[in-house]
Amino acid sequence: MDLFRTKRLSVRPFKLEDGSDCEEFLSDPEVMKYIGDGNFDFSITSAQKMVQWFIQSSDSAGEIGTWAIVSLSDKKVIGNCHLSVCNAVDKVEFGLSLSKKYWRQGLGTELCEGLLQYGRKTIGYDAVGITHSENVASKRLLKRLNFKFDRELELYGVAQELYVRS
């Protein structure tokens, strides 16, 4: 069951069998460079464990969690997105990871617009954006989505920036 759809994407809960699709982006150092502290074990075992964690950490109501991004054209899992509580700022943050071969096609903007709309509907307010200070592409995406820089913070031992919707 889809949580929501956009023109080219669907977002749904992960399934255990999604691990092989996820390996492509979870094992790509460029895709994972700005996730957490950037230190991941890039293997299919790791991808399977991440999918299990995505499933376990998502609430059954579909309000908070990490979900699969599926390309409607080829029915393949091409990334993940999330709404999750960030205790450091006491807010719900949103985010995404997308397979590199789907970059620069407007899918990040399309997905985030849908995710933010879904978040407003389910949790009742806009999520915030948090990104590594060096992640130029994410900062550009946040600005495109009408988010403004709020402040610097440190998460996972890494300099980050908080963005809020204006």
DSSP file (Angstrom, degrees, kcal/mol; ACC not computed):
  #  RESIDUE AA STRUCTURE BP1 BP2  ACC     N-H-->O    O-->H-N    N-H-->O    O-->H-N    TCO  KAPPA ALPHA  PHI   PSI    X-CA   Y-CA   Z-CA
    1    1 A M              0   0    0      0, 0.0     2,-0.2     0, 0.0     3,-0.1   0.000 360.0 360.0 360.0 128.4    0.0    0.0    0.0
    2    2 A D        -     0   0    0     10,-0.2    10,-0.3     1,-0.2     3,-0.1  -0.525 360.0-156.5 -75.8 140.3    1.4    3.4   -1.0
    3    3 A L  S    S-     0   0    0      8,-3.5     2,-0.3     1,-0.4     9,-0.2   0.856  79.0 -26.1 -78.1 -40.3    1.6    6.1    1.6
    4    4 A F  E     -A   11   0A   0      7,-1.3     7,-2.6    -3,-0.1    -1,-0.4  -0.973  60.1-141.1-163.4 166.1    1.6    8.7   -1.3
    5    5 A R  E     -A   10   0A   0     -2,-0.3     5,-0.2     5,-0.2     2,-0.2  -0.947   7.3-167.6-130.7 152.4    2.4    9.1   -5.0
    6    6 A T        -     0   0    0      3,-2.9   105,-0.1    -2,-0.3   104,-0.0  -0.582  52.2 -79.2-118.2-170.9    3.8   11.8   -7.1
    7    7 A K  S    S+     0   0    0     -2,-0.2     3,-0.0     1,-0.2    -2,-0.0   0.892 127.6  12.2 -58.9 -40.7    3.9   12.0  -10.9
    8    8 A R  S    S+     0   0    0     99,-0.1    64,-2.5    64,-0.1    65,-0.5   0.431 122.6  56.9-118.8  -1.7    6.9    9.6  -11.2
    9    9 A L  E     - B   0  71A   0     62,-0.2    -3,-2.9    63,-0.1     2,-0.4  -0.922  51.8-158.6-134.4 153.2    7.3    8.0   -7.7
   10   10 A S  E     -AB   5  70A   0     60,-2.3    60,-3.2    -2,-0.3     2,-0.5  -0.966  12.3-151.2-124.1 151.5    5.4    6.1   -5.1
   11   11 A V  E     +AB   4  69A   0     -7,-2.6    -8,-3.5    -2,-0.4    -7,-1.3  -0.987  28.4 153.3-122.6 127.6    6.4    5.9   -1.4
   12   12 A R  E     - B   0  68A   0     56,-1.9    56,-2.6    -2,-0.5   -10,-0.2  -0.928  48.8 -77.3-145.4 164.9    5.5    2.8    0.6
   13   13 A P        -     0   0    0      0, 0.0    54,-0.1     0, 0.0    42,-0.1  -0.339  58.1-101.3 -61.3 150.0    6.7    0.8    3.6
   14   14 A F        -     0   0    0     52,-0.5     2,-0.3    37,-0.1    66,-0.0  -0.361  31.0-151.6 -69.1 153.6    9.8   -1.3    3.0
   15   15 A K    >   -     0   0    0      1,-0.1     3,-2.2    -2,-0.1     4,-0.2  -0.912  27.1-114.7-120.2 152.3    9.5   -5.1    2.5
   16   16 A L  G >  S+     0   0    0     -2,-0.3     3,-1.3     1,-0.3    36,-0.1   0.850 114.8  61.5 -55.1 -35.5   12.2   -7.6    3.4
   17   17 A E  G >  S+     0   0    0      1,-0.3     3,-0.5     2,-0.1     4,-0.4   0.491  83.0  81.8 -73.9  -0.3   12.7   -8.4   -0.3
   18   18 A D  G <>  +     0   0    0     -3,-2.2     4,-2.3     1,-0.2     3,-0.3   0.578  64.5  93.6 -77.1  -9.0   13.7   -4.8   -1.1
   19   19 A G  H <> S+     0   0    0     -3,-1.3     4,-1.5     1,-0.2    -1,-0.2   0.858  80.6  51.7 -54.5 -42.1   17.3   -5.4    0.1
   20   20 A S  H <> S+     0   0    0     -3,-0.5     4,-0.6     1,-0.2    -1,-0.2   0.903 111.8  46.3 -67.4 -39.6   18.7   -6.3   -3.3
   21   21 A D  H >> S+     0   0    0     -4,-0.4     3,-0.8    -3,-0.3     4,-0.5   0.897 112.1  52.9 -63.5 -39.0   17.3   -3.1   -4.9
   22   22 A C  H 3X S+     0   0    0     -4,-2.3     4,-3.1     1,-0.2     3,-0.5   0.761  91.1  74.3 -70.5 -25.3   18.6   -1.1   -1.9
   23   23 A E  H 3X S+     0   0    0     -4,-1.5     4,-2.0     1,-0.2    -1,-0.2   0.880  88.0  63.0 -55.8 -38.2   22.1   -2.4   -2.3
   24   24 A E  H << S+     0   0    0     -3,-0.8    -1,-0.2    -4,-0.6    -2,-0.2   0.910 117.7  24.2 -56.2 -46.4   22.7   -0.2   -5.3
   25   25 A F  H >< S+     0   0    0     -4,-0.5     3,-1.0    -3,-0.5    -2,-0.2   0.832 120.4  55.7 -92.1 -32.1   22.2    3.1   -3.4
   26   26 A L  H 3< S+     0   0    0     -4,-3.1    -3,-0.2     1,-0.2    -2,-0.2   0.754 109.8  48.6 -70.2 -21.7   23.1    2.0    0.1
   27   27 A S  T 3< S+     0   0    0     -4,-2.0    -1,-0.2    -5,-0.3    -2,-0.2   0.384  87.8 100.3 -97.0   4.2   26.5    0.7   -1.1
   28   28 A D    <>  -     0   0    0     -3,-1.0     4,-2.3     1,-0.2     3,-0.5  -0.809  61.2-155.6 -93.9 112.1   27.4    3.8   -3.1
   29   29 A P  H  > S+     0   0    0      0, 0.0     4,-0.8     0, 0.0    -1,-0.2   0.815  94.0  55.2 -56.7 -31.6   29.8    6.0   -1.1
   30   30 A E  H  4 S+     0   0    0      2,-0.2     3,-0.3     1,-0.2     4,-0.3   0.903 110.0  45.0 -68.7 -39.6   28.6    9.2   -2.9
   31   31 A V  H  4 S+     0   0    0     -3,-0.5     3,-0.4     1,-0.2    -1,-0.2   0.898 120.5  40.1 -67.2 -40.3   25.0    8.5   -2.0
   32   32 A M  H >< S+     0   0    0     -4,-2.3     3,-1.8     1,-0.2    -1,-0.2   0.450  84.6 103.2 -90.7  -1.3   25.8    7.7    1.7
   33   33 A K  T 3< S+     0   0    0     -4,-0.8    -1,-0.2    -3,-0.3    -2,-0.1   0.833  90.2  33.3 -52.6 -40.1   28.5   10.4    2.1
   34   34 A Y  T 3  S+     0   0    0     -3,-0.4     2,-0.6    -4,-0.3    -1,-0.3   0.132  89.9 111.8-108.3  20.1   26.2   12.7    4.1
   35   35 A I  S X  S-     0   0    0     -3,-1.8     3,-2.6    96,-0.1     4,-0.2  -0.841  95.5 -43.7 -95.6 124.3   24.1   10.1    6.0
   36   36 A G  T 3  S-     0   0    0     -2,-0.6   119,-0.1     1,-0.3    96,-0.0  -0.354 124.9 -24.4  56.5-129.1   24.8   10.1    9.7
   37   37 A D  T 3  S-     0   0    0      2,-0.2    -1,-0.3    -2,-0.1     3,-0.1   0.379  91.3-112.8 -94.6   4.6   28.6   10.3   10.1
   38   38 A G  S <  S+     0   0    0     -3,-2.6     2,-0.9     1,-0.2    -2,-0.1   0.485  78.8 124.7  83.0   2.8   29.1    8.8    6.7
   39   39 A N        +     0   0    0     -4,-0.2     2,-0.3     2,-0.0    -1,-0.2  -0.813  30.8 152.2-102.3  98.7   30.6    5.6    7.9
   40   40 A F        -     0   0    0     -2,-0.9     2,-0.8    -3,-0.1    -8,-0.0  -0.926  48.6-121.3-124.9 149.9   28.7    2.6    6.5
   41   41 A D        -     0   0    0     -2,-0.3     2,-1.3     2,-0.1     5,-0.1  -0.825  30.7-146.4 -86.3 112.4   29.6   -1.0    5.7
   42   42 A F        +     0   0    0     -2,-0.8     2,-0.3   -15,-0.1   -15,-0.1  -0.664  50.9 109.3 -89.8  91.9   28.8   -1.2    2.0
   43   43 A S  S  > S-     0   0    0     -2,-1.3     4,-2.4     1,-0.1     5,-0.1  -0.973  78.2-107.1-154.2 163.6   27.6   -4.8    1.4
   44   44 A I  H  > S+     0   0    0     -2,-0.3     4,-2.8     2,-0.2     5,-0.2   0.868 120.9  56.1 -63.3 -35.6   24.4   -6.7    0.6
   45   45 A T  H  > S+     0   0    0      1,-0.2     4,-2.3     2,-0.2    -1,-0.2   0.928 108.7  47.1 -60.0 -43.7   24.3   -7.9    4.2
   46   46 A S  H  > S+     0   0    0      2,-0.2     4,-2.6     1,-0.2    -2,-0.2   0.902 110.6  51.9 -64.1 -41.6   24.4   -4.3    5.4
   47   47 A A  H  X S+     0   0    0     -4,-2.4     4,-2.3     2,-0.2    -2,-0.2   0.916 110.0  49.1 -61.8 -43.1   21.6   -3.4    2.9
   48   48 A Q  H  X S+     0   0    0     -4,-2.8     4,-2.2     1,-0.2    -1,-0.2   0.909 112.0  48.9 -62.3 -42.0   19.4   -6.3    4.2
   49   49 A K  H  X S+     0   0    0     -4,-2.3     4,-2.4     2,-0.2    -2,-0.2   0.892 109.8  51.7 -65.4 -39.1   20.1   -5.1    7.8
   50   50 A M  H  X S+     0   0    0     -4,-2.6     4,-3.0     2,-0.2    -2,-0.2   0.919 108.8  50.3 -63.6 -42.8   19.2   -1.5    6.9
   51   51 A V  H  X S+     0   0    0     -4,-2.3     4,-2.3     2,-0.2    -2,-0.2   0.919 110.4  50.2 -61.7 -42.8   15.9   -2.6    5.3
   52   52 A Q  H  X S+     0   0    0     -4,-2.2     4,-2.5     1,-0.2    -1,-0.2   0.912 112.0  48.1 -59.9 -41.9   15.1   -4.6    8.5
   53   53 A W  H  X S+     0   0    0     -4,-2.4     4,-2.6     2,-0.2    -2,-0.2   0.912 109.0  53.3 -65.6 -42.1   15.9   -1.5   10.5
   54   54 A F  H  X S+     0   0    0     -4,-3.0    12,-0.6     1,-0.2     4,-0.6   0.919 112.1  45.9 -57.3 -43.7   13.7    0.7    8.3
   55   55 A I  H >< S+     0   0    0     -4,-2.3     3,-0.8     1,-0.2    -2,-0.2   0.937 115.4  45.1 -65.0 -47.8   10.8   -1.7    8.8
   56   56 A Q  H 3< S+     0   0    0     -4,-2.5    -2,-0.2     1,-0.2    -1,-0.2   0.817 112.3  51.2 -67.7 -31.6   11.3   -2.0   12.6
   57   57 A S  H 3< S+     0   0    0     -4,-2.6     2,-0.4    -5,-0.2    -1,-0.2   0.505  91.6  90.9 -88.2  -2.6   11.7    1.8   13.1
   58   58 A S  S << S-     0   0    0     -3,-0.8     7,-0.2    -4,-0.6     2,-0.1  -0.782  77.7-124.7 -95.8 133.4    8.6    2.8   11.2
   59   59 A D    >   -     0   0    0      5,-2.7     3,-1.5    -2,-0.4    -2,-0.1  -0.415  17.9-121.6 -75.6 154.2    5.4    3.1   13.1
   60   60 A S  T 3  S+     0   0    0      1,-0.3    -1,-0.1     2,-0.1     5,-0.0   0.718 109.4  62.4 -69.5 -20.4    2.4    1.1   11.9
   61   61 A A  T 3  S-     0   0    0      3,-0.1    -1,-0.3     1,-0.0    -2,-0.0   0.605 106.7-124.8 -80.0 -10.5    0.3    4.3   11.4
   62   62 A G  S <  S+     0   0    0     -3,-1.5     3,-0.1     2,-0.3    -2,-0.1   0.715  79.5 114.3  76.2  20.2    2.7    5.5    8.8
   63   63 A E  S    S+     0   0    0      1,-0.3     2,-0.4    59,-0.1    60,-0.1   0.871  79.2  23.3 -89.1 -41.2    3.3    8.9   10.5
   64   64 A I  S    S+     0   0    0     58,-0.1    -5,-2.7     2,-0.1    -1,-0.3  -0.984  91.6  77.9-126.9 134.6    7.0    8.4   11.4
   65   65 A G  E    S- C   0  83A   0     18,-2.6    18,-2.0    -2,-0.4     2,-0.5  -0.959  71.5 -76.2 160.7-176.1    9.4    6.2    9.7
   66   66 A T  E     - C   0  82A   0    -12,-0.6   -52,-0.5    -2,-0.3     2,-0.3  -0.984  48.4-173.3-118.9 128.1   11.7    5.4    6.7
   67   67 A W  E     - C   0  81A   0     14,-3.1    14,-2.1    -2,-0.5     2,-0.3  -0.802  26.0 -99.9-126.8 160.6   10.0    4.3    3.5
   68   68 A A  E     -BC  12  80A   0    -56,-2.6   -56,-1.9    -2,-0.3     2,-0.6  -0.590  23.5-146.0 -80.3 135.8   10.9    3.0    0.1
   69   69 A I  E     -BC  11  79A   0     10,-2.6     9,-2.8    -2,-0.3    10,-0.9  -0.924  22.2-165.9 -98.4 121.4   10.9    5.4   -2.9
   70   70 A V  E     -BC  10  77A   0    -60,-3.2   -60,-2.3    -2,-0.6     2,-0.4  -0.930  19.6-129.4-115.9 130.0    9.7    3.4   -5.9
   71   71 A S  E  >  -B    9   0A   0      5,-2.5     4,-1.9    -2,-0.5     5,-0.4  -0.634  12.5-151.6 -72.0 124.7   10.1    4.5   -9.5
   72   72 A L  T  4 S+     0   0    0    -64,-2.5    -1,-0.2    -2,-0.4   -63,-0.1   0.783  92.0  58.6 -69.4 -25.4    6.7    4.1  -11.2
   73   73 A S  T  4 S+     0   0    0    -65,-0.5    -1,-0.2     1,-0.2   -64,-0.1   0.878 125.9  13.5 -74.2 -36.9    8.3    3.6  -14.6
   74   74 A D  T  4 S-     0   0    0      2,-0.2    -2,-0.2    -3,-0.1    -1,-0.2   0.389  92.4-127.6-121.6   4.0   10.3    0.5  -13.6
   75   75 A K     <  +     0   0    0     -4,-1.9     2,-0.3     1,-0.2    -3,-0.1   0.732  62.7 139.2  60.0  24.5    8.8   -0.5  -10.2
   76   76 A K        -     0   0    0     -5,-0.4    -5,-2.5   -55,-0.0     2,-0.6  -0.783  62.5-114.4-103.0 142.9   12.2   -0.5   -8.6
   77   77 A V  E     +C   70   0A   0     -2,-0.3    -7,-0.3    -7,-0.2     3,-0.1  -0.663  39.1 172.0 -72.4 119.8   13.2    0.8   -5.2
   78   78 A I  E     -     0   0A   0     -9,-2.8    21,-3.5    -2,-0.6     2,-0.3   0.354  56.1 -30.3-114.6   2.6   15.5    3.7   -6.0
   79   79 A G  E     -CD  69  98A   0    -10,-0.9   -10,-2.6    19,-0.2     2,-0.3  -0.987  59.0-102.0 172.8-171.3   15.9    5.3   -2.6
   80   80 A N  E     -CD  68  97A   0     17,-2.1    17,-2.7    -2,-0.3     2,-0.3  -0.970  20.7-168.3-139.1 156.9   14.4    5.9    0.8
   81   81 A C  E     -CD  67  96A   0    -14,-2.1   -14,-3.1    -2,-0.3     2,-0.3  -0.943  10.6-165.4-139.1 162.1   12.8    8.9    2.5
   82   82 A H  E     -CD  66  95A   0     13,-2.3    13,-1.5    -2,-0.3     2,-0.4  -0.991  27.8-158.7-149.5 155.7   11.9    9.6    6.1
   83   83 A L  E     +CD  65  94A   0    -18,-2.0   -18,-2.6    -2,-0.3     2,-0.3  -0.983  41.2 159.8-122.5 119.5   10.0   11.6    8.6
   84   84 A S  E     - D   0  93A   0      9,-2.3     9,-3.3    -2,-0.4     2,-0.4  -0.991  44.5-103.9-145.6 150.8   11.7   11.1   12.0
   85   85 A V  E     - D   0  92A   0     -2,-0.3     2,-0.7     7,-0.2     7,-0.2  -0.591  26.7-157.5 -74.6 127.3   12.0   12.8   15.3
   86   86 A C  E >>> - D   0  91A   0      5,-3.3     3,-1.4    -2,-0.4     5,-1.4  -0.904   2.5-165.9-105.9 103.9   15.3   14.6   15.8
   87   87 A N  T 345S+     0   0    0     -2,-0.7    -1,-0.1     1,-0.3     5,-0.0   0.778  81.5  69.1 -62.0 -27.8   15.8   14.9   19.6
   88   88 A A  T 345S+     0   0    0      1,-0.2    -1,-0.3    -3,-0.1    66,-0.1   0.793 119.2  19.6 -63.4 -27.7   18.5   17.5   19.2
   89   89 A V  T <45S-     0   0    0     -3,-1.4    -1,-0.2     2,-0.2    -2,-0.2   0.371 101.3-125.9-120.8   0.6   16.0   20.0   17.9
   90   90 A D  T  <5S+     0   0    0     -4,-1.2     2,-0.3     1,-0.2    -3,-0.2   0.890  74.2 107.1  53.9  44.7   12.8   18.4   19.3
   91   91 A K  E   <S-D   86   0A   0     -5,-1.4    -5,-3.3    -7,-0.1     2,-0.5  -0.920  77.3-101.5-141.2 165.0   11.2   18.5   15.8
   92   92 A V  E     -D   85   0A   0     -2,-0.3    36,-2.5    -7,-0.2     2,-0.3  -0.816  40.4-161.7 -89.2 128.4   10.3   16.1   13.0
   93   93 A E  E     -De  84 128A   0     -9,-3.3    -9,-2.3    -2,-0.5     2,-0.3  -0.754   4.6-148.3-107.6 157.8   12.9   16.1   10.2
   94   94 A F  E     +De  83 129A   0     34,-2.0    36,-0.5    -2,-0.3     2,-0.3  -0.875  24.4 153.9-119.7 157.8   12.5   14.9    6.7
   95   95 A G  E     -D   82   0A   0    -13,-1.5   -13,-2.3    -2,-0.3     2,-0.3  -0.985  19.3-155.4-168.7 171.9   15.2   13.5    4.4
   96   96 A L  E     -D   81   0A   0     -2,-0.3     2,-0.4   -15,-0.2   -15,-0.2  -0.991   9.5-155.4-154.7 156.6   15.9   11.2    1.5
   97   97 A S  E     -D   80   0A   0    -17,-2.7   -17,-2.1    -2,-0.3     2,-0.4  -0.994  21.4-170.3-130.5 135.7   18.6    9.1   -0.2
   98   98 A L  E     -D   79   0A   0     -2,-0.4   -19,-0.2   -19,-0.2     5,-0.1  -0.987  31.3-101.5-133.7 135.9   18.3    8.5   -3.9
   99   99 A S    >   -     0   0    0    -21,-3.5     3,-2.3    -2,-0.4     4,-0.2  -0.263  36.6-121.4 -52.5 136.7   20.2    6.2   -6.2
  100  100 A K  G >  S+     0   0    0      1,-0.3     3,-1.7     2,-0.2    -1,-0.1   0.796 108.7  64.5 -57.4 -32.5   22.8    8.2   -8.1
  101  101 A K  G 3  S+     0   0    0      1,-0.3    -1,-0.3   -23,-0.0    -2,-0.1   0.616 102.2  51.7 -70.7  -7.3   21.5    7.2  -11.5
  102  102 A Y  G X  S+     0   0    0     -3,-2.3     3,-0.6   -24,-0.2     5,-0.4   0.332  86.2 114.7-105.8   4.6   18.3    9.1  -10.6
  103  103 A W  T <   +     0   0    0     -3,-1.7    -4,-0.0     1,-0.2    -3,-0.0  -0.301  69.1  26.0 -69.7 159.1   20.0   12.3   -9.6
  104  104 A R  T 3  S+     0   0    0      1,-0.1    -1,-0.2    -2,-0.0    -4,-0.0   0.781  90.9 101.7  60.0  33.8   19.5   15.6  -11.5
  105  105 A Q  S <  S-     0   0    0     -3,-0.6    -1,-0.1     0, 0.0    -2,-0.1   0.262  98.8-104.5-122.8   7.2   16.1   14.7  -12.9
  106  106 A G  S  > S+     0   0    0     -4,-0.0     4,-2.2     3,-0.0     5,-0.1   0.524  87.2 123.0  81.2   5.4   14.0   16.7  -10.4
  107  107 A L  H  >  +     0   0    0     -5,-0.4     4,-3.1     2,-0.2     5,-0.2   0.852  67.6  56.5 -70.6 -33.7   13.0   13.6   -8.5
  108  108 A G  H  > S+     0   0    0      2,-0.2     4,-2.7     1,-0.2     5,-0.2   0.939 111.4  42.7 -61.8 -46.8   14.4   15.0   -5.2
  109  109 A T  H  > S+     0   0    0      2,-0.2     4,-2.5     1,-0.2     5,-0.2   0.936 115.7  49.3 -63.4 -47.1   12.2   18.1   -5.4
  110  110 A E  H  X S+     0   0    0     -4,-2.2     4,-1.8     1,-0.2    -2,-0.2   0.925 114.2  45.4 -58.3 -47.2    9.2   16.0   -6.5
  111  111 A L  H  X S+     0   0    0     -4,-3.1     4,-2.9     1,-0.2    -2,-0.2   0.937 113.1  49.0 -63.7 -48.0    9.6   13.5   -3.7
  112  112 A C  H  X S+     0   0    0     -4,-2.7     4,-3.0    -5,-0.2     5,-0.3   0.873 107.8  54.0 -65.2 -37.3   10.2   16.1   -1.0
  113  113 A E  H  X S+     0   0    0     -4,-2.5     4,-1.9     2,-0.2    -1,-0.2   0.932 113.8  43.2 -59.9 -44.0    7.1   18.2   -2.1
  114  114 A G  H  X S+     0   0    0     -4,-1.8     4,-2.6    -5,-0.2    -2,-0.2   0.904 114.4  50.0 -66.1 -41.8    5.0   15.0   -1.7
  115  115 A L  H  X S+     0   0    0     -4,-2.9     4,-2.7     2,-0.2    -2,-0.2   0.904 111.0  48.6 -65.0 -42.3    6.7   14.0    1.6
  116  116 A L  H  X S+     0   0    0     -4,-3.0     4,-2.4     2,-0.2    -1,-0.2   0.897 112.4  48.6 -66.0 -39.6    6.2   17.4    3.1
  117  117 A Q  H  X S+     0   0    0     -4,-1.9     4,-1.9    -5,-0.3    -2,-0.2   0.924 112.4  48.9 -63.9 -44.0    2.5   17.4    2.1
  118  118 A Y  H  X S+     0   0    0     -4,-2.6     4,-2.4     1,-0.2     5,-0.2   0.917 111.0  51.0 -60.2 -44.1    2.2   13.9    3.5
  119  119 A G  H  X>S+     0   0    0     -4,-2.7     4,-3.1     1,-0.2     5,-0.9   0.905 108.0  51.0 -61.8 -43.3    3.8   15.1    6.7
  120  120 A R  H  X5S+     0   0    0     -4,-2.4     4,-0.7     1,-0.2    -1,-0.2   0.896 113.0  47.5 -60.7 -38.4    1.5   18.1    7.1
  121  121 A K  H  <5S+     0   0    0     -4,-1.9    -2,-0.2    -5,-0.2    -1,-0.2   0.893 122.0  32.8 -69.4 -40.2   -1.4   15.8    6.7
  122  122 A T  H  <5S+     0   0    0     -4,-2.4    -2,-0.2    -5,-0.1    -3,-0.2   0.873 133.3  23.9 -90.3 -38.8   -0.3   13.1    9.1
  123  123 A I  H  <5S-     0   0    0     -4,-3.1    -3,-0.2    -5,-0.2    -2,-0.1   0.571  99.2-124.6-106.3 -10.4    1.6   15.0   11.8
  124  124 A G  S  <<S+     0   0    0     -5,-0.9     2,-0.3    -4,-0.7    -4,-0.2   0.492  76.4  57.3  88.7   3.4    0.0   18.4   11.3
  125  125 A Y  S    S-     0   0    0     -6,-0.5    -2,-0.2    -9,-0.1     2,-0.2  -0.986  88.6 -79.5-158.0 165.9    3.0   20.6   10.7
  126  126 A D        -     0   0    0     -2,-0.3   -34,-0.2    -6,-0.1     2,-0.1  -0.438  41.4-132.1 -70.3 138.9    6.0   21.1    8.5
  127  127 A A        -     0   0    0     -2,-0.2    38,-0.3   -11,-0.1   -34,-0.3  -0.405  21.9-120.6 -77.8 164.9    9.0   19.0    9.1
  128  128 A V  E     -e   93   0A   0    -36,-2.5   -34,-2.0    36,-0.1     2,-0.4  -0.691  16.9-126.6-103.3 161.5   12.5   20.7    9.3
  129  129 A G  E     -eF  94 163A   0     34,-2.5    34,-3.3    -2,-0.3     2,-0.4  -0.922  21.5-174.2-109.4 135.4   15.5   19.9    7.1
  130  130 A I  E     + F   0 162A   0    -36,-0.5     2,-0.3    -2,-0.4    32,-0.2  -0.997  12.8 166.7-127.7 129.9   18.9   19.0    8.6
  131  131 A T  E     - F   0 161A   0     30,-2.1    30,-2.6    -2,-0.4   -96,-0.1  -0.977  42.6 -92.0-141.8 154.4   21.9   18.7    6.4
  132  132 A H  E >   - F   0 160A   0     -2,-0.3     3,-1.7   -98,-0.3    28,-0.3  -0.374  40.4-120.9 -58.5 141.9   25.7   18.4    6.6
  133  133 A S  T 3  S+     0   0    0     26,-2.0    -1,-0.1     1,-0.3    27,-0.1   0.789 112.9  49.7 -57.9 -28.5   27.2   21.8    6.3
  134  134 A E  T 3  S+     0   0    0     25,-0.3     2,-1.7     1,-0.1    -1,-0.3   0.478  80.1 105.4 -90.5  -3.1   29.2   20.7    3.3
  135  135 A N    <>  +     0   0    0     -3,-1.7     4,-2.0     1,-0.2     5,-0.2  -0.568  41.0 172.3 -84.9  84.8   26.2   19.1    1.4
  136  136 A V  H  > S+     0   0    0     -2,-1.7     4,-2.3     1,-0.2    -1,-0.2   0.874  73.7  55.1 -61.3 -41.5   25.7   21.8   -1.3
  137  137 A A  H  > S+     0   0    0      1,-0.2     4,-2.2     2,-0.2    -1,-0.2   0.905 109.1  46.9 -62.8 -42.4   23.1   19.7   -3.2
  138  138 A S  H  > S+     0   0    0      2,-0.2     4,-2.7     1,-0.2    -1,-0.2   0.893 111.3  51.4 -67.6 -38.6   20.8   19.3   -0.1
  139  139 A K  H  X S+     0   0    0     -4,-2.0     4,-2.2     2,-0.2    -2,-0.2   0.910 110.1  49.7 -63.7 -40.4   21.1   23.0    0.8
  140  140 A R  H  X S+     0   0    0     -4,-2.3     4,-2.1     2,-0.2    -2,-0.2   0.911 111.6  49.1 -63.0 -42.9   20.1   23.9   -2.8
  141  141 A L  H  X S+     0   0    0     -4,-2.2     4,-1.6     2,-0.2    -2,-0.2   0.923 109.7  51.3 -62.7 -45.4   17.1   21.5   -2.6
  142  142 A L  H  <>S+     0   0    0     -4,-2.7     5,-2.5     1,-0.2    -1,-0.2   0.904 110.5  48.5 -60.3 -41.8   16.0   23.0    0.8
  143  143 A K  H ><5S+     0   0    0     -4,-2.2     3,-1.8     1,-0.2    -1,-0.2   0.895 107.9  54.6 -65.7 -39.3   16.1   26.5   -0.6
  144  144 A R  H 3<5S+     0   0    0     -4,-2.1    -1,-0.2     1,-0.3    -2,-0.2   0.822 106.5  53.0 -60.7 -31.2   14.1   25.4   -3.7
  145  145 A L  T 3<5S-     0   0    0     -4,-1.6    -1,-0.3    -5,-0.1    -2,-0.2   0.253 125.5-104.4 -88.8  12.0   11.5   24.0   -1.2
  146  146 A N  T < 5S+     0   0    0     -3,-1.8    20,-2.6     1,-0.3     2,-0.3   0.809  71.7 146.2  68.1  33.8   11.3   27.5    0.5
  147  147 A F  E   < -G  165   0A   0     -5,-2.5     2,-0.4    18,-0.2    -1,-0.3  -0.782  33.3-152.8 -95.7 146.8   13.4   26.5    3.6
  148  148 A K  E     -G  164   0A   0     16,-3.3    16,-2.4    -2,-0.3     2,-0.1  -0.919  26.5 -98.4-120.1 145.7   15.6   29.0    5.2
  149  149 A F  E     +G  163   0A   0     -2,-0.4    14,-0.2    14,-0.2     3,-0.1  -0.388  41.0 173.1 -58.8 132.8   18.8   28.5    7.2
  150  150 A D  E     -     0   0A   0     12,-3.3     2,-0.3     1,-0.4    13,-0.2   0.774  52.6 -40.2-108.9 -52.9   18.0   28.6   11.0
  151  151 A R  E     -G  162   0A   0     11,-1.1    11,-3.1     2,-0.0    -1,-0.4  -0.990  51.5 -97.3-169.2 166.0   21.2   27.7   12.8
  152  152 A E  E     +G  161   0A   0     -2,-0.3     2,-0.3     9,-0.2     9,-0.2  -0.649  41.6 165.7 -89.2 151.4   24.2   25.4   13.0
  153  153 A L  E     -G  160   0A   0      7,-2.1     7,-3.4    -2,-0.3     2,-0.5  -0.954  32.2-118.0-154.1 169.9   24.3   22.3   15.2
  154  154 A E  E     +G  159   0A   0     -2,-0.3     2,-0.4     5,-0.2     5,-0.2  -0.973  30.9 169.8-119.8 126.9   26.3   19.2   15.6
  155  155 A L  E >  S+G  158   0A   0      3,-2.2     3,-2.0    -2,-0.5    -2,-0.1  -0.996  71.1   1.6-132.9 139.4   24.9   15.7   15.1
  156  156 A Y  T 3  S-     0   0    0     -2,-0.4     3,-0.1     1,-0.3    -1,-0.1   0.768 129.3 -62.9  57.5  26.7   26.9   12.5   15.0
  157  157 A G  T 3  S+     0   0    0      1,-0.2     2,-0.4    -3,-0.0    -1,-0.3   0.690 115.0 114.1  73.7  18.2   30.0   14.5   15.7
  158  158 A V  E <  S- G   0 155A   0     -3,-2.0    -3,-2.2   -25,-0.0     2,-0.3  -0.952  74.9-108.2-126.4 140.8   29.5   16.4   12.4
  159  159 A A  E     + G   0 154A   0     -2,-0.4   -26,-2.0    -5,-0.2   -25,-0.3  -0.513  48.0 175.0 -66.2 126.6   28.7   20.0   11.6
  160  160 A Q  E     -FG 132 153A   0     -7,-3.4    -7,-2.1    -2,-0.3     2,-0.4  -0.806  23.7-135.8-128.7 168.2   25.1   20.3   10.4
  161  161 A E  E     -FG 131 152A   0    -30,-2.6   -30,-2.1    -2,-0.3     2,-0.4  -0.993  11.0-141.8-130.3 139.1   22.7   23.0    9.5
  162  162 A L  E     -FG 130 151A   0    -11,-3.1   -12,-3.3    -2,-0.4   -11,-1.1  -0.848  17.2-169.4-100.2 131.7   19.0   23.3   10.5
  163  163 A Y  E     -FG 129 149A   0    -34,-3.3   -34,-2.5    -2,-0.4     2,-0.3  -0.962   0.4-167.6-121.8 139.7   16.5   24.7    7.9
  164  164 A V  E     - G   0 148A   0    -16,-2.4   -16,-3.3    -2,-0.4     2,-0.2  -0.905  31.2 -99.7-124.5 154.1   12.9   25.7    8.6
  165  165 A R  E       G   0 147A   0     -2,-0.3   -18,-0.2   -38,-0.3   -19,-0.1  -0.513 360.0 360.0 -73.5 135.3   10.1   26.5    6.2
  166  166 A S              0   0    0    -20,-2.6    -1,-0.1    -2,-0.2   -19,-0.1   0.433 360.0 360.0 -99.5 360.0    9.5   30.2    5.6
